[in-house]
């Protein structure tokens, strides 16, 4: 299993737009082969921190995800709404 | 449900000791009321990044966890093995 934590700090005033865009991304991603979990979380103290927590059966499934049409279309748009780089960690469970 | 991501950068040469200490913490924590998930993850590109990903039924259960004897005994010891502060985010699922 591969776990991904992708932490985003959203530009002021862009949270609603970010949330709206992620709805389709989440819906389509959860249909993908090998997707165990794909959830968007909001930091309990900072509503401008929105983080994807994902679980994939294999690294191969995650790589397929990066090639999925909805990923390629939506993720760049999300990038326009975030401050700085998304902090991404790809983990293996111990 | 409350999700916690606690990301640690381990001091050079201290990974094995960190892992050894976490075994008891993980074993005892998983017995706690309200603990849905309590896993230690290793970054796939940086073996010095070790992150806890936790799921708790409620914030109250998480607060009880902070008071648990094994937490109070072990977590400070883990703190001696990390570089800088643990990056902790407490999330609510959207």
Backbone of each chain as ProteinMPNN parsed JSONL, in Angstrom:
{"seq_chain_A": "XXXXXXXXXXXXXXXXXXXXXXXXXXXXXXXXXXXXXXXXXXXXXXXXXXXXXXXXXXXXXXXXXXXXXXXXXXXXXXXXXXXXXXXXXXXXXX", "coords_chain_A": {"N_chain_A": [[0.846, -1.21, 0.0], [0.42, 2.236, -0.718], [0.715, 5.45, 0.609], [-0.418, 8.751, 0.349], [0.196, 12.079, 1.251], [-0.899, 15.191, 0.642], [-0.442, 18.376, 1.05], [-1.97, 21.491, 1.061], [-1.766, 25.031, 1.027], [-4.15, 27.42, 0.832], [-4.805, 30.174, -1.298], [-5.873, 33.433, -0.074], [-9.393, 33.811, 0.036], [-9.891, 31.897, -1.861], [-10.747, 29.413, -1.111], [-13.359, 28.351, -1.374], [-13.609, 28.048, -4.156], [-11.558, 26.251, -4.599], [-12.539, 24.032, -3.203], [-14.825, 23.506, -4.686], [-13.751, 22.752, -7.169], [-12.421, 20.426, -6.429], [-14.37, 18.559, -5.997], [-15.221, 17.1, -8.302], [-12.791, 15.909, -8.96], [-12.333, 14.249, -6.751], [-14.586, 12.552, -6.849], [-14.215, 11.252, -9.364], [-11.671, 10.131, -9.035], [-12.016, 8.296, -6.987], [-13.184, 6.265, -8.322], [-11.175, 5.042, -9.631], [-8.991, 2.293, -10.49], [-7.449, 0.481, -7.878], [-7.551, 2.503, -6.047], [-7.8, 3.055, -2.747], [-8.425, 4.868, -0.785], [-9.391, 8.278, -0.86], [-9.328, 11.258, 0.216], [-10.337, 14.563, 1.182], [-9.128, 16.812, 3.489], [-9.677, 19.236, 6.075], [-7.72, 21.504, 7.898], [-8.085, 21.681, 11.374], [-7.583, 23.993, 12.723], [-6.793, 25.854, 10.903], [-8.466, 27.001, 8.298], [-7.552, 27.45, 5.793], [-5.841, 25.507, 5.114], [-5.809, 22.732, 3.246], [-5.857, 19.349, 2.724], [-5.025, 16.486, 0.877], [-5.511, 13.121, 1.603], [-4.467, 10.04, 0.706], [-4.861, 6.625, -0.3], [-3.346, 3.968, -1.96], [-3.38, 0.864, -3.743], [-0.995, 0.02, -5.016], [2.188, 1.437, -6.094], [2.127, 1.639, -8.776], [-0.595, 1.953, -9.392], [-0.936, 4.491, -8.359], [0.719, 5.958, -10.046], [-0.685, 5.591, -12.447], [-2.863, 7.12, -11.795], [-1.825, 9.691, -11.884], [-1.821, 10.045, -14.578], [-4.416, 10.108, -15.305], [-7.274, 11.501, -17.014], [-8.987, 13.327, -15.614], [-7.318, 14.047, -13.508], [-5.178, 15.322, -14.84], [-6.511, 17.469, -15.94], [-7.748, 18.879, -13.811], [-5.978, 19.191, -11.581], [-3.845, 21.046, -12.281], [-5.404, 23.408, -12.302], [-6.105, 23.591, -9.635], [-3.662, 24.156, -8.628], [-3.301, 26.819, -9.258], [-4.635, 28.05, -7.257], [-3.338, 27.831, -4.922], [-0.973, 28.7, -2.342], [2.382, 28.863, -2.908], [4.269, 25.793, -3.216], [2.587, 22.591, -3.305], [2.851, 20.515, -0.5], [4.048, 17.493, -0.762], [4.062, 14.177, 0.301], [5.0, 10.875, -0.298], [4.255, 7.864, 0.98], [5.317, 4.719, 2.51], [3.844, 2.145, 4.378], [4.975, 1.18, 7.609]], "CA_chain_A": [[0.0, 0.0, 0.0], [1.112, 3.532, -0.803], [-0.104, 6.519, 1.188], [0.012, 10.087, -0.093], [-0.322, 13.25, 1.954], [-0.633, 16.352, -0.215], [-0.91, 19.486, 1.888], [-2.072, 22.74, 0.307], [-2.187, 26.265, 1.684], [-4.97, 28.053, -0.195], [-4.763, 31.649, -1.355], [-7.03, 34.067, 0.559], [-10.6, 33.965, -0.794], [-9.97, 30.876, -2.927], [-11.088, 28.107, -0.533], [-14.614, 27.822, -1.963], [-13.314, 27.622, -5.527], [-10.744, 25.025, -4.494], [-13.433, 22.94, -2.797], [-15.716, 23.202, -5.816], [-12.971, 22.023, -8.185], [-11.987, 19.101, -5.966], [-15.488, 17.602, -5.929], [-15.16, 16.186, -9.448], [-11.527, 15.156, -8.851], [-12.532, 13.202, -5.733], [-15.583, 11.601, -7.376], [-13.62, 10.442, -10.435], [-10.509, 9.392, -8.516], [-12.469, 7.16, -6.179], [-13.578, 5.186, -9.247], [-9.979, 4.485, -10.27], [-8.477, 1.001, -10.013], [-6.367, 0.565, -6.888], [-7.767, 3.606, -5.103], [-8.38, 2.563, -1.492], [-8.982, 6.028, -0.079], [-9.011, 9.555, -1.474], [-10.156, 12.166, 1.026], [-9.852, 15.924, 1.384], [-9.228, 17.17, 4.899], [-9.44, 20.644, 6.406], [-7.061, 21.643, 9.177], [-9.093, 22.105, 12.353], [-7.282, 25.352, 13.214], [-6.554, 26.766, 9.776], [-9.355, 26.575, 7.204], [-6.881, 27.615, 4.491], [-4.999, 24.325, 4.856], [-6.631, 21.621, 2.744], [-4.881, 18.282, 2.476], [-5.509, 15.191, 0.389], [-4.912, 11.907, 2.156], [-4.805, 9.042, -0.304], [-4.263, 5.287, -0.147], [-3.382, 3.231, -3.216], [-2.878, -0.509, -3.578], [0.422, -0.041, -5.418], [2.757, 2.648, -6.692], [1.684, 1.628, -10.181], [-1.933, 2.564, -9.432], [-0.761, 5.933, -8.134], [1.261, 6.522, -11.289], [-1.805, 5.655, -13.401], [-3.696, 8.251, -11.364], [-1.216, 10.932, -12.393], [-2.092, 10.112, -16.031], [-5.878, 10.115, -15.53], [-7.735, 12.763, -17.619], [-9.506, 14.299, -14.621], [-6.159, 14.561, -12.762], [-4.422, 16.243, -15.705], [-7.31, 18.674, -16.211], [-8.15, 19.629, -12.608], [-4.886, 19.501, -10.632], [-3.216, 22.341, -12.582], [-6.3, 24.504, -11.893], [-5.963, 23.704, -8.174], [-2.352, 24.777, -8.386], [-3.44, 28.284, -9.366], [-5.35, 28.55, -6.073], [-2.567, 27.553, -3.707], [0.212, 29.515, -2.071], [3.591, 28.055, -2.939], [4.159, 24.409, -3.673], [1.925, 21.585, -2.484], [3.814, 19.683, 0.241], [3.621, 16.111, -1.053], [4.878, 13.048, 0.749], [4.496, 9.563, -0.686], [4.721, 7.01, 2.076], [5.045, 3.287, 2.61], [3.543, 1.86, 5.782], [5.981, 0.318, 8.258]], "C_chain_A": [[0.874, 1.25, 0.0], [0.157, 4.596, -0.261], [0.469, 7.863, 0.757], [-0.624, 11.136, 0.804], [0.081, 14.467, 1.127], [-1.279, 17.58, 0.433], [-0.846, 20.804, 1.114], [-2.43, 23.898, 1.231], [-2.878, 27.1, 0.609], [-4.85, 29.569, -0.123], [-6.011, 32.24, -0.703], [-8.212, 34.199, -0.41], [-10.785, 32.885, -1.827], [-10.415, 29.499, -2.407], [-12.324, 27.518, -1.21], [-14.35, 27.296, -3.373], [-12.513, 26.318, -5.524], [-11.636, 23.834, -4.167], [-14.334, 22.517, -3.955], [-14.984, 22.357, -6.866], [-12.644, 20.594, -7.741], [-13.118, 18.076, -5.98], [-15.416, 16.588, -7.071], [-13.91, 15.312, -9.365], [-11.701, 13.986, -7.875], [-13.475, 12.118, -6.267], [-14.949, 10.676, -8.424], [-12.463, 9.589, -9.924], [-10.937, 8.157, -7.735], [-12.937, 6.001, -7.045], [-12.352, 4.466, -9.815], [-9.558, 3.157, -9.649], [-7.386, 1.243, -8.975], [-6.515, 1.695, -5.885], [-8.483, 3.07, -3.862], [-9.092, 3.696, -0.77], [-8.495, 7.287, -0.778], [-9.887, 10.612, -0.817], [-9.503, 13.54, 1.11], [-10.143, 16.321, 2.821], [-8.988, 18.67, 5.082], [-8.783, 20.694, 7.774], [-8.037, 22.265, 10.184], [-8.832, 23.513, 12.891], [-7.089, 26.35, 12.081], [-7.37, 26.313, 8.567], [-8.736, 26.797, 5.821], [-5.898, 26.478, 4.212], [-5.918, 23.168, 4.488], [-5.683, 20.551, 2.216], [-5.575, 17.024, 1.956], [-4.765, 14.087, 1.126], [-5.428, 10.756, 1.29], [-4.156, 7.707, 0.058], [-4.452, 4.542, -1.456], [-2.816, 1.828, -3.0], [-1.394, -0.572, -3.896], [0.88, 1.316, -5.96], [2.31, 2.782, -8.154], [0.313, 2.274, -10.324], [-1.83, 4.077, -9.226], [-0.226, 6.604, -9.397], [0.178, 6.605, -12.375], [-2.702, 6.86, -13.087], [-3.164, 9.571, -11.92], [-1.497, 11.112, -13.886], [-3.592, 10.223, -16.33], [-6.334, 11.481, -16.068], [-8.21, 13.799, -16.583], [-8.369, 14.878, -13.795], [-5.457, 15.654, -13.575], [-5.172, 17.55, -15.95], [-7.47, 19.533, -14.939], [-6.96, 20.068, -11.743], [-4.136, 20.787, -10.989], [-4.089, 23.537, -12.16], [-6.22, 24.705, -10.373], [-4.666, 24.438, -7.84], [-2.394, 26.293, -8.452], [-4.048, 28.884, -8.103], [-4.554, 28.358, -4.79], [-1.375, 28.503, -3.588], [1.431, 28.601, -2.074], [3.309, 26.651, -3.42], [3.29, 23.573, -2.737], [3.005, 20.744, -1.816], [3.349, 18.232, 0.107], [4.615, 15.122, -0.45], [4.19, 11.752, 0.302], [5.117, 8.553, 0.265], [4.487, 5.525, 1.819], [4.81, 3.012, 4.092], [4.582, 0.922, 6.366], [5.317, -0.825, 9.017]], "O_chain_A": [[1.925, 1.299, 0.639], [-1.023, 4.644, -0.61], [1.68, 8.082, 0.796], [-1.822, 11.093, 1.083], [1.268, 14.732, 0.938], [-2.492, 17.78, 0.366], [0.2, 21.178, 0.583], [-3.286, 23.766, 2.106], [-2.268, 27.446, -0.402], [-4.8, 30.162, 0.955], [-7.084, 31.639, -0.759], [-8.042, 34.647, -1.544], [-11.738, 32.936, -2.605], [-10.457, 28.533, -3.168], [-12.343, 26.343, -1.574], [-14.82, 26.217, -3.734], [-12.752, 25.416, -6.326], [-11.512, 22.766, -4.767], [-14.574, 21.329, -4.173], [-15.525, 21.379, -7.381], [-12.595, 19.673, -8.557], [-12.868, 16.871, -5.975], [-15.531, 15.382, -6.854], [-13.961, 14.118, -9.664], [-11.265, 12.869, -8.152], [-13.196, 10.924, -6.151], [-15.13, 9.46, -8.371], [-12.302, 8.444, -10.346], [-10.3, 7.106, -7.813], [-13.072, 4.877, -6.56], [-12.481, 3.398, -10.413], [-9.739, 2.924, -8.454], [-6.514, 2.093, -9.158], [-5.699, 1.832, -4.974], [-9.647, 2.677, -3.936], [-10.184, 3.532, -0.225], [-7.352, 7.366, -1.229], [-11.027, 10.839, -1.224], [-8.279, 13.662, 1.11], [-11.266, 16.18, 3.304], [-8.21, 19.288, 4.354], [-9.221, 20.018, 8.705], [-8.721, 23.243, 9.882], [-9.728, 24.152, 13.442], [-7.21, 27.558, 12.286], [-7.005, 25.35, 7.892], [-9.304, 26.393, 4.806], [-5.205, 26.485, 3.195], [-6.7, 22.689, 5.309], [-4.824, 20.816, 1.375], [-6.57, 16.565, 2.516], [-3.541, 14.123, 1.252], [-6.631, 10.532, 1.158], [-3.07, 7.656, 0.635], [-5.555, 4.483, -2.0], [-1.907, 1.624, -2.196], [-0.617, -1.151, -3.136], [0.076, 2.205, -6.242], [2.143, 3.883, -8.678], [0.076, 3.045, -11.253], [-2.559, 4.845, -9.853], [-0.67, 7.691, -9.766], [0.13, 7.574, -13.133], [-3.223, 7.521, -13.985], [-3.92, 10.438, -12.359], [-1.416, 12.229, -14.397], [-3.984, 10.411, -17.482], [-5.83, 12.512, -15.622], [-7.877, 14.982, -16.669], [-8.413, 16.047, -13.413], [-5.18, 16.746, -13.079], [-4.562, 18.602, -16.142], [-7.344, 20.756, -14.99], [-6.941, 21.189, -11.235], [-3.813, 21.561, -10.088], [-3.567, 24.559, -11.713], [-6.262, 25.834, -9.884], [-4.596, 25.228, -6.899], [-1.616, 26.973, -7.782], [-3.984, 30.097, -7.901], [-5.031, 28.68, -3.702], [-0.855, 29.025, -4.574], [1.483, 27.648, -1.297], [2.242, 26.364, -3.963], [3.257, 23.811, -1.529], [3.956, 20.31, -2.467], [2.4, 17.8, 0.761], [5.824, 15.214, -0.657], [2.99, 11.559, 0.492], [6.337, 8.409, 0.343], [3.615, 5.125, 1.047], [5.489, 3.572, 4.953], [5.022, -0.018, 5.705], [6.006, -1.647, 9.622]]}, "seq_chain_B": "XXXXXXXXXXXXXXXXXXXXXXXXXXXXXXXXXXXXXXXXXXXXXXXXXXXXXXXXXXXXXXXXXXXXXXXXXXXXXXXXXXXXXXXXXXXXXX", "coords_chain_B": {"N_chain_B": [[-15.086, 12.186, 12.697], [-11.625, 12.419, 13.369], [-8.556, 13.299, 11.944], [-5.099, 12.842, 12.146], [-1.975, 14.071, 11.145], [1.295, 13.612, 11.697], [4.331, 14.669, 11.202], [7.681, 13.772, 11.144], [11.123, 14.675, 11.069], [13.919, 12.798, 11.247], [16.81, 12.752, 13.323], [20.178, 12.312, 12.043], [21.259, 8.922, 11.99], [19.499, 8.105, 13.955], [17.217, 6.771, 13.283], [16.695, 4.002, 13.615], [16.516, 3.773, 16.412], [14.355, 5.458, 16.881], [12.329, 4.026, 15.553], [12.296, 1.707, 17.087], [11.389, 2.692, 19.565], [8.841, 3.507, 18.856], [7.379, 1.223, 18.52], [6.16, 0.15, 20.882], [4.542, 2.339, 21.532], [2.759, 2.409, 19.343], [1.538, -0.124, 19.535], [0.241, 0.049, 22.081], [-1.354, 2.316, 21.715], [-3.138, 1.578, 19.722], [-4.881, 0.054, 21.145], [-6.427, 1.839, 22.455], [-9.509, 3.478, 23.332], [-11.651, 4.564, 20.729], [-9.707, 4.799, 18.844], [-9.172, 4.58, 15.537], [-7.319, 4.272, 13.563], [-3.784, 3.965, 13.553], [-0.898, 4.589, 12.402], [2.515, 4.216, 11.361], [4.438, 5.792, 8.988], [6.861, 5.668, 6.351], [8.678, 7.971, 4.426], [8.848, 7.558, 0.948], [10.99, 8.481, -0.464], [12.691, 9.644, 1.28], [14.205, 8.304, 3.897], [14.507, 9.352, 6.367], [12.295, 10.68, 7.057], [9.597, 10.192, 9.001], [6.314, 9.505, 9.609], [3.388, 9.803, 11.51], [0.157, 8.66, 10.887], [-3.041, 9.106, 11.836], [-6.297, 8.099, 12.945], [-9.175, 9.093, 14.622], [-12.17, 8.518, 16.49], [-13.432, 10.706, 17.744], [-12.646, 14.144, 18.706], [-12.399, 14.181, 21.399], [-11.538, 11.598, 22.062], [-9.002, 11.735, 20.973], [-7.856, 13.672, 22.592], [-7.878, 12.293, 25.017], [-5.971, 10.44, 24.371], [-3.641, 11.953, 24.395], [-3.23, 12.091, 27.061], [-2.644, 9.573, 27.835], [-0.685, 7.093, 29.576], [1.41, 5.744, 28.148], [1.744, 7.463, 26.024], [2.609, 9.846, 27.263], [4.988, 8.956, 28.316], [6.568, 7.98, 26.185], [6.481, 9.717, 23.901], [7.905, 12.191, 24.511], [10.518, 11.135, 24.508], [10.786, 10.414, 21.851], [10.838, 12.9, 20.777], [13.397, 13.775, 21.339], [14.823, 12.653, 19.331], [14.292, 13.826, 16.98], [14.615, 16.25, 14.34], [14.154, 19.57, 14.828], [10.769, 20.852, 15.165], [7.972, 18.562, 15.381], [5.821, 18.347, 12.63], [2.628, 18.944, 12.944], [-0.651, 18.293, 11.965], [-4.052, 18.581, 12.63], [-6.899, 17.243, 11.433], [-10.213, 17.637, 9.978], [-12.506, 15.626, 8.206], [-13.726, 16.475, 4.971]], "CA_chain_B": [[-13.762, 11.561, 12.712], [-10.487, 13.347, 13.402], [-7.372, 12.69, 11.352], [-3.865, 13.54, 12.542], [-0.743, 13.764, 10.419], [2.407, 14.117, 12.528], [5.488, 14.411, 10.346], [8.948, 13.938, 11.861], [12.4, 14.482, 10.388], [14.732, 12.144, 12.278], [18.239, 13.086, 13.334], [21.019, 11.275, 11.422], [21.649, 7.799, 12.844], [18.534, 7.857, 15.033], [15.986, 6.165, 12.741], [16.436, 2.695, 14.249], [16.076, 4.006, 17.789], [12.987, 6.018, 16.766], [11.423, 2.928, 15.188], [12.195, 0.8, 18.246], [10.549, 3.337, 20.579], [7.444, 3.664, 18.412], [6.658, -0.053, 18.504], [5.277, 0.076, 22.055], [3.546, 3.419, 21.403], [1.758, 1.978, 18.363], [0.817, -1.274, 20.1], [-0.642, 0.502, 23.162], [-2.312, 3.3, 21.187], [-4.175, 0.881, 18.948], [-5.833, -0.512, 22.112], [-7.192, 2.923, 23.066], [-10.88, 3.708, 22.876], [-11.797, 5.606, 19.708], [-8.603, 4.772, 17.878], [-9.57, 3.876, 14.311], [-6.082, 3.93, 12.835], [-2.583, 4.612, 14.126], [0.14, 3.944, 11.589], [3.752, 4.958, 11.125], [4.772, 5.728, 7.573], [8.2, 6.159, 5.973], [8.652, 8.605, 3.12], [9.45, 6.626, -0.018], [12.254, 9.015, -1.004], [13.574, 10.091, 2.379], [13.987, 7.369, 5.018], [14.579, 10.075, 7.648], [10.984, 11.272, 7.33], [8.684, 9.185, 9.548], [5.078, 10.255, 9.87], [2.217, 9.101, 12.046], [-1.165, 9.001, 10.356], [-3.942, 8.608, 12.872], [-7.731, 8.419, 12.818], [-9.858, 8.951, 15.913], [-13.619, 8.734, 16.352], [-13.758, 12.096, 18.101], [-11.562, 14.945, 19.264], [-12.278, 13.78, 22.803], [-10.681, 10.4, 22.115], [-7.625, 12.177, 20.695], [-7.373, 14.349, 23.802], [-7.58, 11.231, 26.004], [-4.707, 9.824, 23.925], [-2.526, 12.805, 24.841], [-3.088, 11.878, 28.519], [-2.355, 8.149, 28.095], [0.649, 6.921, 30.166], [2.433, 5.404, 27.145], [2.003, 8.671, 25.224], [3.38, 10.782, 28.08], [6.332, 8.425, 28.577], [7.355, 7.699, 24.976], [6.555, 10.821, 22.924], [9.056, 13.06, 24.776], [11.758, 10.457, 24.082], [10.834, 10.529, 20.386], [11.181, 14.3, 20.5], [14.868, 13.92, 21.408], [15.42, 12.013, 18.147], [13.852, 14.49, 15.754], [15.19, 17.558, 14.004], [13.128, 20.614, 14.864], [9.451, 20.481, 15.664], [7.095, 17.694, 14.59], [4.803, 19.117, 11.891], [1.369, 18.264, 13.279], [-1.92, 18.864, 11.526], [-5.242, 17.848, 13.051], [-7.847, 17.507, 10.353], [-11.561, 17.083, 9.925], [-12.741, 15.239, 6.812], [-14.762, 17.275, 4.309]], "C_chain_B": [[-12.685, 12.657, 12.648], [-9.272, 12.606, 12.847], [-6.16, 13.521, 11.742], [-2.741, 13.094, 11.626], [0.39, 14.41, 11.208], [3.716, 13.702, 11.862], [6.788, 14.746, 11.083], [10.132, 13.792, 10.914], [13.368, 13.991, 11.457], [16.19, 12.559, 12.163], [19.051, 11.961, 12.688], [21.402, 10.174, 12.42], [20.642, 7.431, 13.911], [17.248, 7.152, 14.559], [15.671, 4.857, 13.464], [15.904, 2.874, 15.669], [14.639, 4.539, 17.808], [11.991, 4.893, 16.499], [11.21, 1.992, 16.375], [11.242, 1.386, 19.301], [9.082, 3.364, 20.171], [6.661, 2.357, 18.485], [5.672, -0.157, 19.674], [4.167, 1.135, 21.957], [2.412, 3.005, 20.465], [0.884, 0.863, 18.939], [-0.201, -0.822, 21.155], [-1.71, 1.46, 22.643], [-3.453, 2.617, 20.447], [-5.211, 0.222, 19.863], [-6.767, 0.559, 22.677], [-8.577, 3.055, 22.461], [-10.904, 4.81, 21.807], [-10.692, 5.659, 18.684], [-9.001, 3.942, 16.661], [-8.331, 3.376, 13.579], [-4.93, 4.66, 13.49], [-1.391, 3.944, 13.462], [1.356, 4.849, 11.457], [4.162, 4.717, 9.687], [6.192, 6.246, 7.346], [8.099, 6.779, 4.585], [9.426, 7.744, 2.129], [10.765, 7.143, -0.598], [13.219, 9.424, 0.107], [13.309, 9.229, 3.614], [14.115, 8.06, 6.373], [13.278, 10.828, 7.937], [10.033, 10.142, 7.74], [7.459, 9.917, 10.081], [3.994, 9.34, 10.439], [0.973, 9.601, 11.316], [-2.174, 8.293, 11.254], [-5.387, 8.96, 12.524], [-8.39, 8.12, 14.153], [-11.347, 9.231, 15.723], [-13.982, 10.186, 16.644], [-12.515, 12.817, 18.609], [-11.312, 14.568, 20.732], [-11.38, 12.565, 22.969], [-9.223, 10.78, 21.881], [-7.046, 12.857, 21.929], [-7.053, 13.336, 24.902], [-6.235, 10.58, 25.68], [-3.506, 10.62, 24.44], [-2.245, 12.62, 26.339], [-2.686, 10.437, 28.849], [-0.916, 7.995, 28.607], [1.737, 6.639, 29.119], [2.762, 6.612, 26.269], [2.945, 9.599, 25.992], [4.805, 10.307, 28.322], [7.18, 8.417, 27.303], [7.533, 8.934, 24.075], [7.68, 11.814, 23.234], [10.381, 12.439, 24.345], [11.916, 10.528, 22.561], [11.291, 11.939, 20.002], [12.683, 14.557, 20.529], [15.546, 13.415, 20.14], [15.044, 12.729, 16.855], [14.543, 15.843, 15.58], [14.055, 18.58, 14.008], [11.811, 20.069, 15.373], [8.772, 19.437, 14.769], [6.051, 18.582, 13.92], [3.475, 18.378, 12.069], [0.187, 19.029, 12.685], [-3.05, 17.959, 12.019], [-6.374, 18.238, 12.107], [-9.252, 16.995, 10.653], [-11.817, 16.757, 8.438], [-13.871, 16.076, 6.22], [-15.757, 16.381, 3.587]], "O_chain_B": [[-12.835, 13.669, 11.964], [-8.992, 11.464, 13.212], [-6.188, 14.749, 11.677], [-2.569, 11.905, 11.36], [0.424, 15.631, 11.362], [4.145, 12.551, 11.946], [6.966, 15.859, 11.579], [10.151, 12.902, 10.064], [13.611, 14.678, 12.45], [16.733, 12.698, 11.067], [18.669, 10.793, 12.769], [21.814, 10.457, 13.544], [20.899, 6.526, 14.705], [16.313, 6.964, 15.337], [14.535, 4.623, 13.875], [14.954, 2.204, 16.073], [13.821, 4.131, 18.632], [10.941, 4.817, 17.137], [10.093, 1.543, 16.636], [10.402, 0.678, 19.856], [8.189, 3.26, 21.012], [5.43, 2.367, 18.509], [4.506, -0.506, 19.488], [3.006, 0.86, 22.259], [1.24, 3.228, 20.767], [-0.342, 0.902, 18.842], [-1.355, -1.248, 21.134], [-2.854, 1.412, 23.095], [-4.604, 3.041, 20.544], [-6.3, -0.13, 19.409], [-7.777, 0.238, 23.303], [-8.802, 2.792, 21.279], [-10.264, 5.85, 21.959], [-10.73, 6.469, 17.759], [-9.148, 2.724, 16.762], [-8.28, 2.261, 13.06], [-5.06, 5.805, 13.924], [-0.931, 2.885, 13.889], [1.244, 6.075, 11.443], [4.224, 3.577, 9.227], [6.663, 7.14, 8.049], [7.511, 6.193, 3.676], [10.518, 7.261, 2.428], [11.557, 6.378, -1.147], [14.425, 9.533, -0.117], [12.299, 9.409, 4.294], [13.866, 7.445, 7.41], [13.173, 11.53, 8.943], [9.709, 9.261, 6.943], [7.567, 10.83, 10.899], [3.726, 8.259, 9.916], [0.77, 10.804, 11.153], [-2.163, 7.072, 11.408], [-5.66, 9.982, 11.895], [-8.199, 7.054, 14.739], [-11.737, 10.066, 14.907], [-14.734, 10.814, 15.899], [-11.487, 12.206, 18.898], [-10.187, 14.626, 21.229], [-10.565, 12.501, 23.89], [-8.319, 10.225, 22.505], [-5.883, 12.644, 22.273], [-6.075, 13.497, 25.633], [-5.468, 10.219, 26.572], [-2.498, 10.053, 24.862], [-1.162, 12.95, 26.821], [-2.42, 10.117, 30.007], [-0.019, 8.688, 28.128], [2.83, 7.201, 29.178], [3.898, 6.777, 25.824], [3.943, 10.077, 25.452], [5.718, 11.111, 28.508], [8.352, 8.794, 27.324], [8.622, 9.162, 23.549], [8.361, 12.25, 22.306], [11.27, 13.145, 23.867], [13.024, 10.681, 22.047], [12.027, 12.132, 19.034], [13.183, 15.442, 19.835], [16.716, 13.714, 19.9], [15.426, 12.3, 15.766], [14.985, 16.475, 16.539], [13.096, 18.443, 13.248], [11.743, 18.976, 15.935], [8.971, 19.427, 13.554], [5.468, 19.459, 14.557], [3.225, 17.346, 11.446], [0.045, 20.237, 12.874], [-3.009, 16.74, 11.85], [-6.748, 19.405, 12.003], [-9.457, 16.075, 11.446], [-11.408, 17.498, 7.545], [-14.862, 16.352, 6.896], [-16.701, 16.878, 2.972]]}, "name": "protein", "num_of_chains": 2, "seq": "XXXXXXXXXXXXXXXXXXXXXXXXXXXXXXXXXXXXXXXXXXXXXXXXXXXXXXXXXXXXXXXXXXXXXXXXXXXXXXXXXXXXXXXXXXXXXXXXXXXXXXXXXXXXXXXXXXXXXXXXXXXXXXXXXXXXXXXXXXXXXXXXXXXXXXXXXXXXXXXXXXXXXXXXXXXXXXXXXXXXXXXXXXXX"}
